[in-house]
Amino acid sequence: AVALRFALDYQGSVHTLSLPVGEALYIGRAADAAVVLDDASISGKHVELTAAADAEGRRLRLLARDLSRNGTALVDPPTALLGGGAASTQPGSGGERRGLSKEAPEELFNCSQVILPLKRKATATATAQELGSHRLVVRLKQSD
């Protein structure tokens, strides 16, 4: 099967992944997630990652969908970093933080940032701001 190769940078460690078309990988708390985040505010399968061919069938796209209760934020790269006509398909001009869709998978670009959870409750010992969030940066292999 054709597979998309990409990496997720998380706190200085790089998770290099291969995602065959028609399969899914997950970011979450579950032990079998591709990137495991040990955090009570993160769902077992928080974000679903899939690969699909573009309309012309020339390149594979990385898609993400939020499966969580606490949400996921997405920051698109600045449009200057996007090649060709990709910028026109993006919601927004890049750089702004927005919620990742729970319904339709959204394309992730090189240097997109996936931030989870979108919201969290304060605990008895820490405020929500002190607990912070997990930021993963997408690194797509450049196509030839």
C-alpha positions as CSV (number, residue, x, y, z in Angstrom):
1,A,0.0,0.0,0.0
2,V,1.1,3.6,-0.6
3,A,2.1,5.3,2.6
4,L,2.7,8.9,3.6
5,R,5.9,9.4,5.6
6,F,6.0,12.3,8.1
7,A,7.3,13.3,11.5
8,L,5.8,14.9,14.6
9,D,8.2,16.9,16.8
10,Y,7.1,16.9,20.4
11,Q,9.2,18.4,23.2
12,G,12.5,17.8,21.3
13,S,11.8,14.2,20.3
14,V,10.9,13.4,16.7
15,H,8.3,10.6,16.1
16,T,8.9,9.5,12.5
17,L,5.8,7.8,11.2
18,S,4.5,6.0,8.1
19,L,0.8,6.1,7.4
20,P,-0.7,3.8,4.7
21,V,-3.7,5.2,2.8
22,G,-6.8,3.7,4.3
23,E,-5.4,3.3,7.8
24,A,-5.3,5.6,10.8
25,L,-2.9,6.6,13.5
26,Y,-3.7,8.3,16.8
27,I,-2.3,10.9,19.2
28,G,-3.6,10.3,22.7
29,R,-3.3,8.6,26.0
30,A,-3.8,5.0,24.8
31,A,-0.8,2.8,25.0
32,D,-1.2,1.9,21.3
33,A,-1.3,5.5,20.1
34,A,1.4,6.6,17.6
35,V,2.3,9.4,20.0
36,V,1.4,8.7,23.6
37,L,0.7,11.7,25.9
38,D,0.4,10.9,29.6
39,D,-2.1,13.5,30.6
40,A,-5.6,13.1,32.2
41,S,-7.0,15.8,29.9
42,I,-6.0,13.9,26.8
43,S,-8.4,11.3,25.4
44,G,-7.2,7.8,24.7
45,K,-7.6,8.5,21.0
46,H,-7.5,12.3,21.0
47,V,-6.6,13.0,17.4
48,E,-7.0,10.7,14.4
49,L,-4.5,11.0,11.6
50,T,-5.2,9.6,8.1
51,A,-3.6,9.9,4.6
52,A,-5.4,10.5,1.4
53,A,-4.5,11.3,-2.2
54,D,-5.2,14.8,-3.5
55,A,-7.8,15.4,-6.2
56,E,-5.3,14.8,-9.0
57,G,-3.9,11.7,-7.2
58,R,-0.3,13.2,-7.4
59,R,0.5,13.6,-3.8
60,L,-0.6,12.3,-0.4
61,R,-2.1,14.6,2.1
62,L,-2.0,14.3,5.9
63,L,-5.5,14.7,7.5
64,A,-6.4,15.2,11.2
65,R,-9.7,15.0,13.0
66,D,-10.5,15.7,16.7
67,L,-12.0,12.7,18.5
68,S,-11.8,14.2,22.0
69,R,-14.0,15.7,24.6
70,N,-11.5,18.6,25.5
71,G,-10.8,19.6,21.9
72,T,-7.7,20.1,19.8
73,A,-6.3,23.4,18.5
74,L,-4.6,23.7,15.1
75,V,-2.2,26.5,14.0
76,D,-1.6,26.5,10.2
77,P,1.8,27.6,9.0
78,P,2.1,31.1,7.6
79,T,1.0,31.0,3.9
80,A,4.5,32.0,2.8
81,L,5.7,28.5,3.9
82,L,3.1,26.8,1.7
83,G,4.1,26.0,-1.8
84,G,1.9,26.5,-4.9
85,G,-1.8,26.8,-4.6
86,A,-2.1,25.1,-1.2
87,A,-2.7,28.4,0.5
88,S,-6.0,28.9,-1.3
89,T,-7.4,25.7,0.3
90,Q,-6.5,26.7,3.8
91,P,-9.1,28.2,6.2
92,G,-7.5,31.4,7.2
93,S,-4.1,32.9,6.3
94,G,-2.1,30.8,8.8
95,G,-0.7,31.7,12.2
96,E,-4.0,31.9,14.0
97,R,-5.1,29.2,16.5
98,R,-8.4,27.6,15.8
99,G,-10.3,24.4,16.8
100,L,-9.7,21.3,14.8
101,S,-12.9,19.9,13.3
102,K,-14.6,16.9,14.9
103,E,-16.7,16.2,11.7
104,A,-14.5,16.4,8.6
105,P,-10.8,15.6,8.6
106,E,-8.7,18.7,7.9
107,E,-5.4,18.8,6.0
108,L,-2.2,19.4,8.0
109,F,0.7,21.1,6.3
110,N,4.4,21.1,6.9
111,C,5.0,23.1,10.1
112,S,1.3,22.9,11.1
113,Q,1.0,22.8,14.9
114,V,-1.4,20.5,16.7
115,I,-2.1,21.6,20.2
116,L,-4.0,19.5,22.7
117,P,-6.0,19.7,24.8
118,L,-7.9,22.8,23.5
119,K,-9.4,23.3,27.0
120,R,-8.7,21.8,30.4
121,K,-10.0,22.1,33.9
122,A,-7.8,23.4,36.7
123,T,-6.9,20.8,39.3
124,A,-6.6,21.1,43.1
125,T,-2.9,21.8,42.7
126,A,-2.5,23.7,39.4
127,T,-4.4,26.2,37.3
128,A,-5.3,25.3,33.7
129,Q,-2.5,27.8,32.5
130,E,0.1,26.1,34.7
131,L,-0.8,22.7,33.3
132,G,-0.2,24.0,29.8
133,S,-0.8,22.1,26.6
134,H,1.0,19.6,24.3
135,R,2.3,21.1,21.1
136,L,3.3,18.8,18.2
137,V,4.8,20.2,15.0
138,V,4.2,18.4,11.7
139,R,7.2,17.7,9.5
140,L,6.1,16.5,6.1
141,K,8.7,14.9,3.8
142,Q,9.2,17.2,0.8
143,S,7.9,15.7,-2.4
144,D,10.2,15.4,-5.3
